[in-house]
């Protein structure tokens, strides 16, 4: 399983649309353009396949935590 598979599975399991994906990545500190989302969701068999980096997946997961839980209070 690669990073694209993980993103795709989380997206469908949590019913995340493009706007939510963009917001989550922005919250994680790695904003992207809407045109880049299909590349993140591509499978290895797709002709336009581009592997998602570990850094982008990490930013997505960090942003997803903030998206679901809210901003962390540093008290």
Legacy VTK file of the C-alpha trace (Angstrom):
# vtk DataFile Version 3.0
C-alpha trace
ASCII
DATASET POLYDATA
POINTS 75 float
0.000 0.000 0.000
1.405 3.397 -0.986
0.624 6.952 0.146
-1.906 7.487 -2.650
-3.839 4.416 -1.475
-3.903 5.728 2.089
-5.176 9.168 1.024
-7.802 7.647 -1.245
-9.069 5.290 1.481
-9.271 8.041 4.097
-11.045 10.306 1.635
-13.788 7.792 0.880
-14.080 6.429 4.425
-14.533 9.930 5.844
-16.537 11.257 2.862
-14.136 14.145 2.151
-14.768 16.305 -0.905
-12.151 18.384 -2.745
-12.811 21.483 -0.639
-12.244 19.550 2.579
-9.033 17.991 1.198
-7.733 21.465 0.319
-8.666 22.810 3.765
-7.044 19.840 5.551
-3.792 20.196 3.613
-3.787 23.934 4.310
-4.251 23.227 8.023
-1.360 20.780 7.819
0.918 23.432 6.353
1.089 22.050 2.811
-1.435 23.939 0.631
-1.964 22.655 -2.903
-4.048 23.638 -5.925
-7.357 21.991 -6.734
-5.843 20.722 -10.004
-3.385 18.570 -8.008
-6.037 16.519 -6.191
-6.517 13.945 -8.996
-2.782 13.206 -8.849
-3.055 12.486 -5.124
-5.920 10.081 -5.706
-4.440 8.289 -8.722
-3.671 4.589 -8.783
-0.412 3.088 -9.990
-2.112 1.868 -13.168
-3.197 5.387 -14.161
-1.133 7.025 -16.919
-0.946 10.293 -14.921
0.172 8.544 -11.699
2.409 10.581 -9.423
3.483 9.157 -6.103
2.430 11.219 -3.084
5.398 12.150 -0.900
5.724 11.191 2.753
5.809 14.897 3.616
2.460 15.547 1.941
0.865 12.527 3.630
2.235 13.712 6.973
0.815 17.204 6.376
-2.545 15.672 5.453
-2.660 13.562 8.611
-1.647 16.510 10.801
-4.270 18.693 9.137
-6.874 15.945 9.436
-6.354 15.775 13.196
-6.794 19.550 13.442
-9.823 19.377 11.119
-11.570 16.761 13.256
-10.445 17.818 16.749
-9.812 21.532 16.405
-6.682 23.572 16.989
-4.457 22.414 19.829
-4.371 24.667 22.870
-0.790 25.340 23.990
-1.420 26.054 27.665
LINES 1 76
75 0 1 2 3 4 5 6 7 8 9 10 11 12 13 14 15 16 17 18 19 20 21 22 23 24 25 26 27 28 29 30 31 32 33 34 35 36 37 38 39 40 41 42 43 44 45 46 47 48 49 50 51 52 53 54 55 56 57 58 59 60 61 62 63 64 65 66 67 68 69 70 71 72 73 74
